Amino acid sequence: MTTKQNRIIIANHKMHFNFSQLKSWLDIFLSEVNLNLLNQTKLYLAVPASNLFQLNQTLRDMNLSQIIIPVAQSISPHTEGAYTGQISIQQLDSLIGAVIIGHSEVRTTNIYTDQDYWQMAKLALESNKKVFFCAGESLEQYNNGQTISFLGKQLEGLNDLHNSSDKVYICYEPIWAIGSGHQPKLTEILNIKTHLLEQFWKVPMLYGGSVDIENVDLVSSFGLNGILIGGASLDAKKFARLYDCL
Ligand code: PGA
């Protein structure tokens, strides 16, 4: 059963904020959030790679590194070499506690294959990081009733990994729900949860896609293990209030 203690909240800042903006965000968030609630439900904060070093340092200085965990938004499927623009898990190792892998905004670049995403998960687990592995169908696939089969394909290569680790989380993020204001029905999410849990024994499942203060209580009632929040995490004050609704 998911309790507040083991529930995961991920704020995905995407490509927003330089460090000074992030520090202001953090100061406002901390002045507004109910610290008891934050202590109960840790925040996984996914920021651009350029902010990770200073974020890590700042959280240590503020004695917050146990309750706000820096997260990388992606990593390379390679460990080292001539891969301009990529960052390996080793290079981020001391800065983060978790990695988002296979976010649809990364997938749309078509740089990586499914095998690459599974390899990223393997490398992150070898570095003892939590893996937030995103999967989600397009609107066309959703309308054609292909959601479950498509998710199965994206998640197939995780089969071996999750058996050896309790650090794998599946983030169900329908592409058509991200930043659109639309969401799947409760029954559809529960159906996916049932199928995924049958296929991936005991893998915790998170949901992401247009979660906001107005609907977070509904999403919380889905009985999932956590939520990934993009756009609604950018306003620190509003995001702090969201914690009250969990
Ligand atoms: P959204 O983004 O909350 O803005 O829909 C979610 C995500 O991209 O993970």
Residues whose N, C-alpha, C, O or C-beta is under 5 A from the ligand:
A	BS01	PGA	N12 A177 I178 G179 S180 G208 G209 S210 V211 L228 I229 G230 G231 A232
